[in-house]
Amino acid sequence: MFRKKYYFNSQTKQNLKTLEVLVDAKERDKLVEIMNSRNYNELKNLKISNQDSLKLRYMTTKDGSLCFSQVIAYVPYEFVRITTVQMHTDEGAKEFLGNIK
């Protein structure tokens, strides 16, 4: 038997859904800078990729009130964290999600 792993917001009891955006590997420094500076308007300008060597992984509730994001990259034989997990709430979550889609 395998147990399904999921996360939820303890206050609203909403499940968090995991999503990923594949980004061109050449955009790594730019993506890290965007995430560190929290200048999410620049996310729209990133080149999207078909390969999964650089990912912006995020988890969000259905209403977008809570969101977590992290940049991960494929370094031969495994995915590694490039940035720490960022928590986005309320307006910050809406700004992040509005620019990622």
Stockholm file with secondary structure:
# STOCKHOLM 1.0

chainA/1-101         MFRKKYYFNSQTKQNLKTLEVLVDAKERDKLVEIMNSRNYNELKNLKISNQDSLKLRYMTTKDGSLCFSQVIAYVPYEFVRITTVQMHTDEGAKEFLGNIK
#=GR chainA/1-101 SS CCCCCCEECTTTCCEEEEEEEEBCGGGHHHHHHHHHHTCGGGGGGSCBCSSCSEEEEEEECTTSSEEEEEEEEEETTEEEESSCCEEEEHHHHHHHHHHHC
#=GC SS_cons         CCCCCCEECTTTCCEEEEEEEEBCGGGHHHHHHHHHHTCGGGGGGSCBCSSCSEEEEEEECTTSSEEEEEEEEEETTEEEESSCCEEEEHHHHHHHHHHHC
//
